[in-house]
Amino acid sequence: MSDAGEFVRDVADGCTVSVRVHPGARRDGVMGLHGGAVKIALNAPPVDGRANDALIAFVAEKLGSPRARVSLVAGAASRSKVLRITGKSAAEVRAALLPEVDC
């Protein structure tokens, strides 16, 4: 598996995604890879779960999936998080989050 693919893994009925969040950024966006995770900048502050909600909304939008298919499974109070995406393969998620990387 390439370095670019290690942040996302297939699981039953979907995949998991390792994310490194940068809350309080100027704008939302995928910043690339950071230590085996995809780095995502979010405008939302890390207060009262607002960055977690913004992360779920951002990833769902990038994937063209309903928010209900994206859930936070680890790292609620950390910058390092794990998301579970149902109904999408690791390859689909990789292509949507890092389209410029040839996986």
N, CA, C and O atoms as a GROMACS GRO file, in nm:
protein
  412
    1MET      N    1   0.084  -0.119   0.000
    1MET     CA    2   0.000   0.000   0.000
    1MET      C    3   0.088   0.124   0.000
    1MET      O    4   0.190   0.128   0.070
    2SER      N    5   0.052   0.224  -0.076
    2SER     CA    6   0.131   0.346  -0.084
    2SER      C    7   0.110   0.431   0.041
    2SER      O    8   0.014   0.411   0.115
    3ASP      N    9   0.200   0.526   0.065
    3ASP     CA   10   0.187   0.616   0.179
    3ASP      C   11   0.056   0.692   0.176
    3ASP      O   12  -0.006   0.714   0.280
    4ALA      N   13   0.013   0.731   0.057
    4ALA     CA   14  -0.111   0.808   0.044
    4ALA      C   15  -0.233   0.728   0.084
    4ALA      O   16  -0.333   0.786   0.125
    5GLY      N   17  -0.227   0.596   0.074
    5GLY     CA   18  -0.343   0.514   0.104
    5GLY      C   19  -0.355   0.472   0.249
    5GLY      O   20  -0.459   0.421   0.288
    6GLU      N   21  -0.252   0.492   0.329
    6GLU     CA   22  -0.254   0.442   0.466
    6GLU      C   23  -0.354   0.512   0.557
    6GLU      O   24  -0.390   0.456   0.660
    7PHE      N   25  -0.399   0.630   0.524
    7PHE     CA   26  -0.492   0.702   0.610
    7PHE      C   27  -0.634   0.649   0.602
    7PHE      O   28  -0.717   0.682   0.686
    8VAL      N   29  -0.663   0.567   0.503
    8VAL     CA   30  -0.798   0.513   0.485
    8VAL      C   31  -0.792   0.362   0.469
    8VAL      O   32  -0.707   0.309   0.397
    9ARG      N   33  -0.886   0.293   0.537
    9ARG     CA   34  -0.887   0.146   0.534
    9ARG      C   35  -1.030   0.096   0.514
    9ARG      O   36  -1.125   0.147   0.573
   10ASP      N   37  -1.042  -0.006   0.429
   10ASP     CA   38  -1.172  -0.070   0.410
   10ASP      C   39  -1.210  -0.149   0.534
   10ASP      O   40  -1.126  -0.216   0.594
   11VAL      N   41  -1.337  -0.140   0.573
   11VAL     CA   42  -1.395  -0.222   0.679
   11VAL      C   43  -1.531  -0.268   0.629
   11VAL      O   44  -1.575  -0.226   0.522
   12ALA      N   45  -1.598  -0.353   0.705
   12ALA     CA   46  -1.730  -0.402   0.664
   12ALA      C   47  -1.825  -0.284   0.640
   12ALA      O   48  -1.842  -0.198   0.726
   13ASP      N   49  -1.887  -0.281   0.522
   13ASP     CA   50  -1.987  -0.181   0.486
   13ASP      C   51  -1.933  -0.038   0.475
   13ASP      O   52  -2.009   0.058   0.488
   14GLY      N   53  -1.803  -0.022   0.452
   14GLY     CA   54  -1.749   0.112   0.436
   14GLY      C   55  -1.600   0.118   0.460
   14GLY      O   56  -1.526   0.028   0.419
   15CYS      N   57  -1.555   0.225   0.527
   15CYS     CA   58  -1.412   0.241   0.555
   15CYS      C   59  -1.393   0.331   0.676
   15CYS      O   60  -1.486   0.397   0.722
   16THR      N   61  -1.269   0.333   0.727
   16THR     CA   62  -1.231   0.426   0.833
   16THR      C   63  -1.124   0.519   0.778
   16THR      O   64  -1.044   0.481   0.693
   17VAL      N   65  -1.124   0.641   0.828
   17VAL     CA   66  -1.031   0.743   0.781
   17VAL      C   67  -0.962   0.806   0.902
   17VAL      O   68  -1.029   0.853   0.994
   18SER      N   69  -0.829   0.806   0.902
   18SER     CA   70  -0.752   0.875   1.006
   18SER      C   71  -0.737   1.020   0.962
   18SER      O   72  -0.694   1.049   0.850
   19VAL      N   73  -0.772   1.112   1.052
   19VAL     CA   74  -0.773   1.254   1.021
   19VAL      C   75  -0.693   1.330   1.126
   19VAL      O   76  -0.702   1.299   1.245
   20ARG      N   77  -0.617   1.427   1.083
   20ARG     CA   78  -0.550   1.522   1.171
   20ARG      C   79  -0.616   1.657   1.144
   20ARG      O   80  -0.607   1.709   1.033
   21VAL      N   81  -0.681   1.714   1.245
   21VAL     CA   82  -0.761   1.835   1.227
   21VAL      C   83  -0.682   1.959   1.271
   21VAL      O   84  -0.613   1.957   1.373
   22HIS      N   85  -0.695   2.065   1.192
   22HIS     CA   86  -0.638   2.196   1.227
   22HIS      C   87  -0.757   2.292   1.241
   22HIS      O   88  -0.796   2.357   1.144
   23PRO      N   89  -0.814   2.303   1.363
   23PRO     CA   90  -0.929   2.392   1.382
   23PRO      C   91  -0.886   2.538   1.386
   23PRO      O   92  -0.770   2.569   1.411
   24GLY      N   93  -0.981   2.627   1.362
   24GLY     CA   94  -0.954   2.770   1.367
   24GLY      C   95  -0.875   2.823   1.248
   24GLY      O   96  -0.814   2.930   1.256
   25ALA      N   97  -0.874   2.748   1.139
   25ALA     CA   98  -0.803   2.791   1.018
   25ALA      C   99  -0.881   2.901   0.946
   25ALA      O  100  -0.997   2.926   0.977
   26ARG      N  101  -0.816   2.966   0.852
   26ARG     CA  102  -0.884   3.071   0.775
   26ARG      C  103  -0.999   3.015   0.691
   26ARG      O  104  -1.102   3.080   0.675
   27ARG      N  105  -0.979   2.894   0.637
   27ARG     CA  106  -1.084   2.833   0.555
   27ARG      C  107  -1.072   2.681   0.563
   27ARG      O  108  -0.968   2.626   0.598
   28ASP      N  109  -1.182   2.615   0.530
   28ASP     CA  110  -1.185   2.469   0.529
   28ASP      C  111  -1.110   2.416   0.408
   28ASP      O  112  -1.115   2.475   0.300
   29GLY      N  113  -1.039   2.305   0.426
   29GLY     CA  114  -0.972   2.244   0.312
   29GLY      C  115  -0.885   2.126   0.353
   29GLY      O  116  -0.845   2.113   0.469
   30VAL      N  117  -0.857   2.040   0.255
   30VAL     CA  118  -0.766   1.929   0.274
   30VAL      C  119  -0.625   1.982   0.251
   30VAL      O  120  -0.597   2.040   0.147
   31MET      N  121  -0.537   1.961   0.350
   31MET     CA  122  -0.403   2.017   0.344
   31MET      C  123  -0.297   1.915   0.301
   31MET      O  124  -0.181   1.951   0.283
   32GLY      N  125  -0.336   1.790   0.283
   32GLY     CA  126  -0.241   1.686   0.246
   32GLY      C  127  -0.234   1.578   0.352
   32GLY      O  128  -0.330   1.556   0.426
   33LEU      N  129  -0.121   1.512   0.358
   33LEU     CA  130  -0.102   1.405   0.455
   33LEU      C  131  -0.013   1.450   0.569
   33LEU      O  132   0.077   1.532   0.551
   34HIS      N  133  -0.039   1.396   0.689
   34HIS     CA  134   0.038   1.431   0.808
   34HIS      C  135   0.046   1.307   0.897
   34HIS      O  136  -0.052   1.272   0.962
   35GLY      N  137   0.162   1.242   0.900
   35GLY     CA  138   0.184   1.129   0.989
   35GLY      C  139   0.083   1.017   0.976
   35GLY      O  140   0.032   0.969   1.078
   36GLY      N  141   0.055   0.972   0.856
   36GLY     CA  142  -0.039   0.862   0.837
   36GLY      C  143  -0.186   0.901   0.845
   36GLY      O  144  -0.272   0.814   0.853
   37ALA      N  145  -0.214   1.030   0.842
   37ALA     CA  146  -0.352   1.079   0.845
   37ALA      C  147  -0.367   1.188   0.740
   37ALA      O  148  -0.269   1.250   0.698
   38VAL      N  149  -0.491   1.211   0.697
   38VAL     CA  150  -0.516   1.323   0.607
   38VAL      C  151  -0.538   1.446   0.694
   38VAL      O  152  -0.616   1.442   0.789
   39LYS      N  153  -0.469   1.556   0.662
   39LYS     CA  154  -0.480   1.678   0.741
   39LYS      C  155  -0.588   1.766   0.681
   39LYS      O  156  -0.586   1.798   0.562
   40ILE      N  157  -0.684   1.804   0.766
   40ILE     CA  158  -0.796   1.886   0.723
   40ILE      C  159  -0.802   2.012   0.809
   40ILE      O  160  -0.809   2.005   0.932
   41ALA      N  161  -0.798   2.127   0.743
   41ALA     CA  162  -0.811   2.256   0.811
   41ALA      C  163  -0.959   2.292   0.817
   41ALA      O  164  -1.032   2.276   0.719
   42LEU      N  165  -1.002   2.341   0.933
   42LEU     CA  166  -1.142   2.380   0.952
   42LEU      C  167  -1.149   2.520   1.010
   42LEU      O  168  -1.070   2.556   1.098
   43ASN      N  169  -1.242   2.599   0.960
   43ASN     CA  170  -1.262   2.733   1.010
   43ASN      C  171  -1.321   2.731   1.150
   43ASN      O  172  -1.300   2.825   1.228
   44ALA      N  173  -1.395   2.627   1.184
   44ALA     CA  174  -1.462   2.618   1.314
   44ALA      C  175  -1.362   2.608   1.428
   44ALA      O  176  -1.257   2.545   1.414
   45PRO      N  177  -1.394   2.671   1.542
   45PRO     CA  178  -1.306   2.661   1.658
   45PRO      C  179  -1.326   2.527   1.731
   45PRO      O  180  -1.431   2.465   1.717
   46PRO      N  181  -1.226   2.484   1.809
   46PRO     CA  182  -1.239   2.358   1.882
   46PRO      C  183  -1.314   2.377   2.014
   46PRO      O  184  -1.261   2.347   2.121
   47VAL      N  185  -1.437   2.426   2.007
   47VAL     CA  186  -1.517   2.457   2.125
   47VAL      C  187  -1.653   2.389   2.113
   47VAL      O  188  -1.718   2.397   2.008
   48ASP      N  189  -1.695   2.322   2.218
   48ASP     CA  190  -1.828   2.260   2.225
   48ASP      C  191  -1.859   2.168   2.108
   48ASP      O  192  -1.974   2.161   2.064
   49GLY      N  193  -1.759   2.098   2.057
   49GLY     CA  194  -1.782   2.003   1.948
   49GLY      C  195  -1.804   2.066   1.812
   49GLY      O  196  -1.839   1.997   1.716
   50ARG      N  197  -1.784   2.196   1.802
   50ARG     CA  198  -1.810   2.264   1.674
   50ARG      C  199  -1.714   2.218   1.564
   50ARG      O  200  -1.756   2.204   1.449
   51ALA      N  201  -1.588   2.194   1.598
   51ALA     CA  202  -1.493   2.146   1.498
   51ALA      C  203  -1.528   2.004   1.454
   51ALA      O  204  -1.513   1.970   1.336
   52ASN      N  205  -1.575   1.921   1.546
   52ASN     CA  206  -1.616   1.785   1.510
   52ASN      C  207  -1.735   1.788   1.414
   52ASN      O  208  -1.737   1.716   1.314
   53ASP      N  209  -1.833   1.872   1.444
   53ASP     CA  210  -1.950   1.886   1.355
   53ASP      C  211  -1.906   1.938   1.218
   53ASP      O  212  -1.954   1.890   1.115
   54ALA      N  213  -1.817   2.036   1.217
   54ALA     CA  214  -1.768   2.092   1.091
   54ALA      C  215  -1.691   1.988   1.012
   54ALA      O  216  -1.702   1.982   0.889
   55LEU      N  217  -1.612   1.905   1.080
   55LEU     CA  218  -1.537   1.799   1.013
   55LEU      C  219  -1.630   1.700   0.945
   55LEU      O  220  -1.609   1.665   0.829
   56ILE      N  221  -1.733   1.657   1.015
   56ILE     CA  222  -1.828   1.562   0.958
   56ILE      C  223  -1.898   1.623   0.837
   56ILE      O  224  -1.912   1.558   0.734
   57ALA      N  225  -1.941   1.748   0.849
   57ALA     CA  226  -2.008   1.816   0.738
   57ALA      C  227  -1.914   1.832   0.618
   57ALA      O  228  -1.954   1.810   0.504
   58PHE      N  229  -1.788   1.870   0.644
   58PHE     CA  230  -1.691   1.890   0.537
   58PHE      C  231  -1.663   1.759   0.463
   58PHE      O  232  -1.665   1.756   0.340
   59VAL      N  233  -1.636   1.653   0.537
   59VAL     CA  234  -1.605   1.524   0.475
   59VAL      C  235  -1.727   1.471   0.398
   59VAL      O  236  -1.712   1.419   0.287
   60ALA      N  237  -1.845   1.482   0.455
   60ALA     CA  238  -1.966   1.437   0.386
   60ALA      C  239  -1.985   1.512   0.254
   60ALA      O  240  -2.020   1.452   0.152
   61GLU      N  241  -1.961   1.642   0.255
   61GLU     CA  242  -1.973   1.722   0.133
   61GLU      C  243  -1.870   1.679   0.029
   61GLU      O  244  -1.903   1.664  -0.089
   62LYS      N  245  -1.744   1.660   0.072
   62LYS     CA  246  -1.640   1.617  -0.022
   62LYS      C  247  -1.672   1.482  -0.085
   62LYS      O  248  -1.639   1.458  -0.201
   63LEU      N  249  -1.737   1.394  -0.008
   63LEU     CA  250  -1.770   1.260  -0.057
   63LEU      C  251  -1.903   1.256  -0.132
   63LEU      O  252  -1.934   1.156  -0.196
   64GLY      N  253  -1.981   1.362  -0.123
   64GLY     CA  254  -2.114   1.362  -0.184
   64GLY      C  255  -2.206   1.264  -0.113
   64GLY      O  256  -2.293   1.204  -0.176
   65SER      N  257  -2.188   1.249   0.017
   65SER     CA  258  -2.266   1.156   0.099
   65SER      C  259  -2.348   1.234   0.201
   65SER      O  260  -2.313   1.346   0.237
   66PRO      N  261  -2.457   1.174   0.249
   66PRO     CA  262  -2.532   1.237   0.359
   66PRO      C  263  -2.446   1.239   0.486
   66PRO      O  264  -2.363   1.150   0.507
   67ARG      N  265  -2.467   1.339   0.570
   67ARG     CA  266  -2.392   1.348   0.696
   67ARG      C  267  -2.410   1.225   0.782
   67ARG      O  268  -2.319   1.188   0.856
   68ALA      N  269  -2.524   1.161   0.774
   68ALA     CA  270  -2.552   1.043   0.857
   68ALA      C  271  -2.458   0.927   0.825
   68ALA      O  272  -2.445   0.834   0.906
   69ARG      N  273  -2.393   0.929   0.710
   69ARG     CA  274  -2.300   0.822   0.672
   69ARG      C  275  -2.157   0.847   0.721
   69ARG      O  276  -2.069   0.763   0.701
   70VAL      N  277  -2.134   0.961   0.784
   70VAL     CA  278  -2.002   0.995   0.837
   70VAL      C  279  -2.016   1.008   0.988
   70VAL      O  280  -2.096   1.087   1.037
   71SER      N  281  -1.936   0.930   1.063
   71SER     CA  282  -1.943   0.938   1.208
   71SER      C  283  -1.803   0.941   1.268
   71SER      O  284  -1.708   0.886   1.212
   72LEU      N  285  -1.793   1.005   1.382
   72LEU     CA  286  -1.668   1.014   1.456
   72LEU      C  287  -1.662   0.894   1.549
   72LEU      O  288  -1.748   0.878   1.635
   73VAL      N  289  -1.559   0.809   1.533
   73VAL     CA  290  -1.549   0.690   1.617
   73VAL      C  291  -1.436   0.698   1.719
   73VAL      O  292  -1.432   0.619   1.813
   74ALA      N  293  -1.343   0.792   1.702
   74ALA     CA  294  -1.234   0.808   1.800
   74ALA      C  295  -1.177   0.949   1.789
   74ALA      O  296  -1.172   1.008   1.680
   75GLY      N  297  -1.134   1.002   1.904
   75GLY     CA  298  -1.064   1.130   1.904
   75GLY      C  299  -1.151   1.252   1.919
   75GLY      O  300  -1.115   1.359   1.869
   76ALA      N  301  -1.265   1.241   1.985
   76ALA     CA  302  -1.356   1.355   1.997
   76ALA      C  303  -1.290   1.478   2.057
   76ALA      O  304  -1.323   1.590   2.018
   77ALA      N  305  -1.197   1.460   2.150
   77ALA     CA  306  -1.132   1.574   2.216
   77ALA      C  307  -0.986   1.591   2.171
   77ALA      O  308  -0.908   1.659   2.238
   78SER      N  309  -0.951   1.530   2.061
   78SER     CA  310  -0.813   1.532   2.011
   78SER      C  311  -0.809   1.588   1.870
   78SER      O  312  -0.911   1.591   1.801
   79ARG      N  313  -0.691   1.631   1.826
   79ARG     CA  314  -0.675   1.672   1.687
   79ARG      C  315  -0.665   1.550   1.595
   79ARG      O  316  -0.696   1.559   1.476
   80SER      N  317  -0.623   1.437   1.651
   80SER     CA  318  -0.616   1.312   1.574
   80SER      C  319  -0.747   1.238   1.593
   80SER      O  320  -0.784   1.205   1.705
   81LYS      N  321  -0.816   1.212   1.483
   81LYS     CA  322  -0.949   1.153   1.489
   81LYS      C  323  -0.959   1.036   1.391
   81LYS      O  324  -0.879   1.023   1.299
   82VAL      N  325  -1.059   0.953   1.413
   82VAL     CA  326  -1.092   0.846   1.319
   82VAL      C  327  -1.240   0.860   1.284
   82VAL      O  328  -1.326   0.865   1.371
   83LEU      N  329  -1.266   0.867   1.154
   83LEU     CA  330  -1.403   0.874   1.104
   83LEU      C  331  -1.442   0.740   1.043
   83LEU      O  332  -1.357   0.670   0.988
   84ARG      N  333  -1.568   0.706   1.053
   84ARG     CA  334  -1.622   0.588   0.986
   84ARG      C  335  -1.716   0.637   0.877
   84ARG      O  336  -1.806   0.716   0.902
   85ILE      N  337  -1.692   0.589   0.756
   85ILE     CA  338  -1.774   0.627   0.640
   85ILE      C  339  -1.846   0.501   0.594
   85ILE      O  340  -1.781   0.403   0.559
   86THR      N  341  -1.977   0.503   0.594
   86THR     CA  342  -2.051   0.387   0.544
   86THR      C  343  -2.091   0.411   0.399
   86THR      O  344  -2.122   0.522   0.358
   87GLY      N  345  -2.089   0.302   0.322
   87GLY     CA  346  -2.132   0.309   0.183
   87GLY      C  347  -2.026   0.358   0.085
   87GLY      O  348  -2.057   0.376  -0.032
   88LYS      N  349  -1.904   0.378   0.130
   88LYS     CA  350  -1.794   0.422   0.041
   88LYS      C  351  -1.674   0.332   0.066
   88LYS      O  352  -1.646   0.293   0.179
   89SER      N  353  -1.602   0.301  -0.041
   89SER     CA  354  -1.480   0.221  -0.028
   89SER      C  355  -1.362   0.313   0.004
   89SER      O  356  -1.370   0.435  -0.012
   90ALA      N  357  -1.253   0.252   0.048
   90ALA     CA  358  -1.131   0.328   0.076
   90ALA      C  359  -1.084   0.401  -0.050
   90ALA      O  360  -1.041   0.516  -0.043
   91ALA      N  361  -1.092   0.335  -0.165
   91ALA     CA  362  -1.048   0.396  -0.291
   91ALA      C  363  -1.132   0.520  -0.324
   91ALA      O  364  -1.079   0.621  -0.369
   92GLU      N  365  -1.263   0.512  -0.302
   92GLU     CA  366  -1.351   0.627  -0.330
   92GLU      C  367  -1.319   0.745  -0.238
   92GLU      O  368  -1.314   0.859  -0.282
   93VAL      N  369  -1.296   0.716  -0.111
   93VAL     CA  370  -1.266   0.821  -0.014
   93VAL      C  371  -1.130   0.883  -0.044
   93VAL      O  372  -1.116   1.005  -0.041
   94ARG      N  373  -1.032   0.801  -0.073
   94ARG     CA  374  -0.898   0.849  -0.108
   94ARG      C  375  -0.905   0.942  -0.228
   94ARG      O  376  -0.846   1.050  -0.227
   95ALA      N  377  -0.978   0.902  -0.332
   95ALA     CA  378  -0.990   0.983  -0.454
   95ALA      C  379  -1.062   1.114  -0.428
   95ALA      O  380  -1.028   1.216  -0.489
   96ALA      N  381  -1.161   1.114  -0.338
   96ALA     CA  382  -1.237   1.235  -0.311
   96ALA      C  383  -1.158   1.334  -0.224
   96ALA      O  384  -1.167   1.455  -0.245
   97LEU      N  385  -1.082   1.283  -0.127
   97LEU     CA  386  -1.008   1.371  -0.037
   97LEU      C  387  -0.874   1.417  -0.092
   97LEU      O  388  -0.830   1.529  -0.066
   98LEU      N  389  -0.809   1.329  -0.168
   98LEU     CA  390  -0.678   1.362  -0.225
   98LEU      C  391  -0.677   1.335  -0.374
   98LEU      O  392  -0.605   1.246  -0.420
   99PRO      N  393  -0.755   1.410  -0.451
   99PRO     CA  394  -0.766   1.381  -0.594
   99PRO      C  395  -0.637   1.397  -0.672
   99PRO      O  396  -0.620   1.336  -0.778
  100GLU      N  397  -0.545   1.479  -0.621
  100GLU     CA  398  -0.419   1.502  -0.693
  100GLU      C  399  -0.316   1.392  -0.671
  100GLU      O  400  -0.215   1.387  -0.741
  101VAL      N  401  -0.340   1.303  -0.575
  101VAL     CA  402  -0.246   1.194  -0.547
  101VAL      C  403  -0.287   1.071  -0.626
  101VAL      O  404  -0.401   1.026  -0.618
  102ASP      N  405  -0.194   1.017  -0.703
  102ASP     CA  406  -0.222   0.897  -0.781
  102ASP      C  407  -0.207   0.777  -0.691
  102ASP      O  408  -0.095   0.738  -0.657
  103CYS      N  409  -0.319   0.717  -0.653
  103CYS     CA  410  -0.317   0.602  -0.561
  103CYS      C  411  -0.331   0.476  -0.639
  103CYS      O  412  -0.332   0.367  -0.581
   0.00000   0.00000   0.00000
